[in-house]
Amino acid sequence: MIEKYPPFGLPTICYVGLGSYLILIGVYSSALSVAEDKKLRQIIRASVVNEASLLDSMGTAAMEDRIRQKVAKITREQKSVLIQQTGIESSLDDSEISQFVETVIQEVKRSKRPN
């Protein structure tokens, strides 16, 4: 008795190349996104440190507000530049960026305290 099964092997083999290509594109896009997030974090850190050193004489609250405003502006600009360069949007959202800015501000405060 000969059993006839539908030919699932051939269509499956035909889609292996496409599937592999799509997985490769996904991994590549993720790697680019992580690299761009790292660049964005470095830009934020450098901006906060520079602003903090320039604005030492101002009040702490006013200094922190000015730093947050400037970093938000720089972040928006850099995000758009990174999107234009790579075509991939950053995975960092505004809340993560503001949390990172707070972390950097706290680090700068700790480093300026006399030991």
Backbone as JSON, one array per atom type, in Angstrom:
{
  "sequence": "MIEKYPPFGLPTICYVGLGSYLILIGVYSSALSVAEDKKLRQIIRASVVNEASLLDSMGTAAMEDRIRQKVAKITREQKSVLIQQTGIESSLDDSEISQFVETVIQEVKRSKRPN",
  "N": [[0.84, -1.17, 0.0], [0.68, 2.11, -0.93], [1.33, 5.15, 0.53], [0.22, 8.44, 0.24], [1.6, 11.44, 0.86], [1.29, 14.95, 1.43], [3.48, 17.17, -0.35], [5.42, 18.53, 1.69], [8.08, 19.0, 2.12], [9.54, 20.23, -0.03], [8.42, 22.96, -0.31], [9.15, 23.88, 2.22], [11.96, 23.78, 2.15], [12.36, 25.66, 0.18], [11.78, 28.05, 1.49], [13.75, 28.32, 3.4], [16.09, 29.79, 2.78], [15.09, 32.45, 2.54], [14.07, 32.79, 5.13], [16.43, 32.56, 6.64], [17.81, 34.8, 5.71], [16.12, 36.89, 6.63], [16.34, 36.54, 9.41], [19.05, 37.13, 9.71], [19.05, 39.85, 8.95], [17.5, 40.87, 11.04], [19.14, 40.36, 13.31], [21.36, 41.9, 12.61], [20.19, 44.48, 12.54], [19.49, 44.73, 15.23], [22.02, 44.73, 16.42], [23.07, 47.11, 15.35], [21.28, 48.93, 16.51], [21.86, 48.64, 19.25], [24.52, 49.54, 19.25], [24.16, 52.19, 18.45], [22.65, 53.12, 20.59], [24.59, 53.0, 22.55], [26.37, 54.95, 21.63], [24.68, 57.17, 21.88], [24.32, 57.24, 24.66], [26.96, 57.81, 25.43], [27.24, 60.36, 24.35], [25.31, 61.73, 25.83], [26.41, 61.45, 28.42], [28.87, 62.85, 28.14], [27.91, 65.39, 27.56], [26.49, 66.06, 29.9], [28.56, 66.04, 31.81], [30.23, 68.07, 30.8], [28.49, 70.31, 30.91], [28.0, 70.39, 33.67], [30.5, 71.05, 34.66], [30.82, 73.58, 33.59], [28.78, 75.03, 34.74], [29.09, 75.27, 37.5], [28.98, 77.39, 39.31], [26.35, 78.2, 39.41], [23.1, 77.75, 40.97], [22.18, 74.56, 42.31], [19.71, 73.29, 41.6], [18.83, 74.86, 39.45], [20.96, 74.43, 37.74], [20.76, 71.67, 37.25], [18.26, 71.57, 35.95], [18.84, 73.05, 33.66], [20.8, 71.42, 32.52], [19.27, 69.11, 32.02], [17.47, 70.13, 30.09], [19.23, 70.87, 28.01], [20.46, 68.42, 27.42], [18.23, 66.96, 26.61], [17.6, 68.3, 24.25], [19.95, 67.84, 22.73], [19.86, 65.07, 22.63], [17.5, 64.58, 21.14], [18.31, 65.7, 18.69], [20.55, 64.06, 18.07], [19.33, 61.55, 17.95], [17.74, 61.81, 15.67], [19.76, 62.19, 13.77], [21.1, 59.74, 13.95], [19.1, 58.03, 13.1], [18.84, 58.86, 10.45], [21.37, 58.17, 9.49], [21.63, 55.38, 9.91], [19.12, 54.28, 9.55], [17.75, 52.95, 11.45], [15.79, 53.02, 14.3], [16.45, 54.27, 17.59], [16.45, 52.24, 20.52], [16.1, 53.34, 22.96], [13.88, 55.04, 25.03], [12.22, 58.15, 25.99], [11.89, 58.14, 28.8], [13.84, 56.32, 29.68], [16.11, 57.66, 28.86], [15.98, 60.02, 30.39], [16.21, 58.86, 32.91], [18.82, 57.85, 32.72], [20.21, 60.26, 32.49], [19.73, 61.32, 35.04], [21.17, 59.44, 36.55], [23.79, 59.97, 35.66], [24.06, 62.63, 36.52], [23.97, 62.25, 39.29], [26.32, 60.75, 39.59], [28.23, 62.67, 38.84], [27.85, 64.53, 40.87], [28.68, 63.0, 43.09], [31.37, 62.64, 42.43], [32.38, 65.16, 42.69], [32.27, 65.77, 45.36], [34.14, 66.44, 48.31], [36.51, 64.11, 49.53]],
  "CA": [[0.0, 0.0, 0.0], [1.46, 3.34, -1.06], [0.66, 6.29, 1.16], [0.57, 9.7, -0.43], [1.63, 12.58, 1.76], [1.51, 16.2, 0.69], [4.92, 17.46, -0.45], [5.8, 19.66, 2.55], [9.53, 19.15, 2.14], [10.0, 21.18, -1.05], [8.14, 24.35, 0.08], [9.95, 24.21, 3.41], [13.33, 24.02, 1.7], [12.35, 26.9, -0.6], [11.71, 29.21, 2.39], [14.88, 28.35, 4.33], [16.97, 30.91, 2.42], [14.42, 33.69, 2.92], [14.04, 32.84, 6.6], [17.8, 32.84, 7.12], [18.1, 36.2, 5.38], [15.35, 37.75, 7.54], [16.96, 36.43, 10.73], [20.3, 37.88, 9.63], [18.7, 41.28, 8.96], [17.05, 41.18, 12.4], [20.32, 40.39, 14.19], [22.15, 43.07, 12.2], [19.48, 45.67, 13.0], [19.61, 44.78, 16.68], [23.4, 45.13, 16.73], [23.17, 48.54, 15.05], [20.51, 49.67, 17.51], [22.63, 48.63, 20.5], [25.69, 50.4, 19.05], [23.7, 53.58, 18.43], [22.28, 53.45, 21.96], [25.84, 53.24, 23.28], [26.84, 56.28, 21.21], [23.79, 58.16, 22.46], [24.65, 57.32, 26.08], [28.24, 58.52, 25.55], [26.99, 61.78, 24.07], [24.6, 62.27, 27.0], [27.36, 61.56, 29.54], [29.82, 63.94, 27.87], [27.17, 66.65, 27.65], [26.2, 66.34, 31.31], [29.81, 66.36, 32.5], [30.66, 69.4, 30.35], [27.59, 71.31, 31.46], [28.2, 70.47, 35.11], [31.74, 71.77, 34.95], [30.65, 74.98, 33.22], [27.73, 75.69, 35.52], [29.3, 75.03, 38.93], [28.66, 78.54, 40.14], [24.9, 78.38, 39.5], [22.42, 76.92, 41.95], [22.11, 73.15, 41.92], [18.45, 72.98, 40.92], [18.83, 75.53, 38.15], [21.96, 73.75, 36.92], [20.21, 70.38, 36.82], [17.22, 71.83, 34.96], [19.48, 73.46, 32.4], [21.44, 70.23, 31.97], [18.22, 68.25, 31.46], [16.97, 70.75, 28.85], [20.25, 70.79, 26.96], [20.63, 67.02, 27.06], [17.03, 66.56, 25.85], [17.75, 68.87, 22.91], [21.03, 67.12, 22.06], [19.39, 63.71, 22.4], [16.58, 64.6, 20.0], [19.11, 65.92, 17.48], [21.37, 62.88, 17.79], [18.45, 60.45, 17.55], [17.37, 61.99, 14.26], [20.96, 61.96, 12.96], [21.37, 58.31, 13.93], [18.08, 57.41, 12.25], [19.19, 59.17, 9.07], [22.59, 57.46, 9.12], [21.5, 53.93, 9.92], [17.77, 53.86, 9.2], [17.2, 52.17, 12.56], [15.44, 53.89, 15.43], [17.05, 53.9, 18.86], [15.53, 51.55, 21.41], [15.94, 54.13, 24.18], [12.78, 56.0, 25.0], [12.5, 59.36, 26.77], [12.01, 57.85, 30.23], [15.15, 55.71, 29.9], [17.12, 58.71, 28.68], [15.95, 60.89, 31.58], [16.76, 58.08, 34.02], [20.27, 57.81, 32.54], [20.7, 61.6, 32.82], [19.73, 61.39, 36.5], [22.29, 58.63, 37.03], [25.04, 60.69, 35.38], [24.1, 63.8, 37.41], [24.35, 61.75, 40.62], [27.75, 60.39, 39.54], [29.01, 63.91, 38.82], [27.76, 65.09, 42.23], [29.54, 62.19, 43.95], [32.77, 62.82, 42.11], [32.8, 66.5, 43.11], [32.31, 65.87, 46.82], [35.47, 66.17, 48.88], [36.57, 62.79, 50.22]],
  "C": [[0.89, 1.24, 0.0], [0.66, 4.49, -0.44], [1.15, 7.57, 0.47], [0.45, 10.83, 0.58], [1.79, 13.84, 0.93], [3.0, 16.55, 0.7], [5.33, 18.69, 0.37], [7.3, 19.92, 2.53], [10.03, 20.21, 1.19], [9.65, 22.63, -0.69], [8.94, 24.79, 1.3], [11.37, 24.56, 3.0], [13.4, 25.33, 0.92], [12.37, 28.13, 0.3], [12.87, 29.3, 3.37], [15.8, 29.53, 4.03], [16.37, 32.25, 2.83], [14.39, 33.86, 4.43], [15.4, 33.17, 7.18], [18.17, 34.29, 6.87], [17.38, 37.14, 6.34], [15.91, 37.7, 8.96], [18.26, 37.23, 10.76], [20.04, 39.38, 9.67], [18.26, 41.71, 10.36], [18.21, 41.29, 13.38], [21.18, 41.61, 13.89], [21.5, 44.37, 12.69], [19.58, 45.83, 14.51], [21.01, 45.23, 17.09], [23.61, 46.61, 16.46], [22.45, 49.37, 16.1], [21.27, 49.75, 18.83], [23.85, 49.55, 20.38], [25.28, 51.88, 19.07], [23.26, 54.02, 19.82], [23.52, 53.75, 22.79], [26.4, 54.61, 22.93], [26.0, 57.38, 21.86], [24.08, 58.32, 23.95], [25.98, 58.06, 26.29], [28.06, 60.01, 25.32], [26.29, 62.43, 25.25], [25.57, 62.47, 28.15], [28.33, 62.72, 29.34], [29.13, 65.3, 28.02], [26.91, 67.03, 29.1], [27.47, 66.75, 32.05], [30.3, 67.75, 32.1], [29.8, 70.51, 30.93], [27.8, 71.49, 32.96], [29.46, 71.24, 35.44], [31.61, 73.25, 34.6], [29.71, 75.73, 34.15], [27.89, 75.48, 37.03], [28.84, 76.19, 39.8], [27.15, 78.78, 40.29], [24.33, 77.49, 40.6], [22.24, 75.51, 41.42], [20.85, 72.84, 41.13], [18.41, 73.61, 39.53], [19.81, 74.85, 37.2], [21.4, 72.43, 36.38], [19.12, 70.56, 35.77], [17.83, 72.21, 33.61], [20.17, 72.26, 31.73], [20.39, 69.33, 31.33], [17.69, 68.81, 30.14], [17.98, 70.6, 27.71], [20.44, 69.35, 26.49], [19.42, 66.53, 26.25], [17.13, 67.07, 24.41], [18.8, 68.09, 22.12], [20.58, 65.7, 21.72], [18.44, 63.64, 21.21], [17.35, 64.78, 18.69], [19.9, 64.67, 17.1], [20.52, 61.68, 17.36], [18.07, 60.58, 16.08], [18.56, 61.77, 13.34], [21.24, 60.47, 12.85], [20.35, 57.57, 13.06], [18.4, 57.65, 10.78], [20.4, 58.36, 8.61], [22.37, 55.96, 8.97], [20.13, 53.44, 9.45], [17.1, 53.05, 10.29], [16.97, 53.11, 13.73], [16.07, 53.36, 16.72], [16.0, 53.21, 19.74], [15.33, 52.28, 22.73], [14.76, 55.06, 24.04], [13.11, 57.16, 25.95], [12.66, 59.08, 28.25], [13.36, 57.2, 30.55], [16.27, 56.74, 29.78], [17.14, 59.61, 29.9], [16.48, 60.16, 32.81], [18.29, 58.01, 33.93], [20.88, 59.17, 32.87], [20.76, 61.76, 34.33], [20.9, 60.62, 37.1], [23.62, 59.36, 36.83], [25.16, 61.9, 36.29], [24.52, 63.36, 38.81], [25.83, 61.36, 40.67], [28.62, 61.63, 39.57], [29.0, 64.55, 40.2], [28.7, 64.34, 43.18], [31.01, 62.43, 43.69], [33.28, 64.2, 42.54], [32.85, 66.69, 44.62], [33.73, 65.65, 47.32], [35.46, 64.87, 49.67], [36.99, 62.94, 51.65]]
}
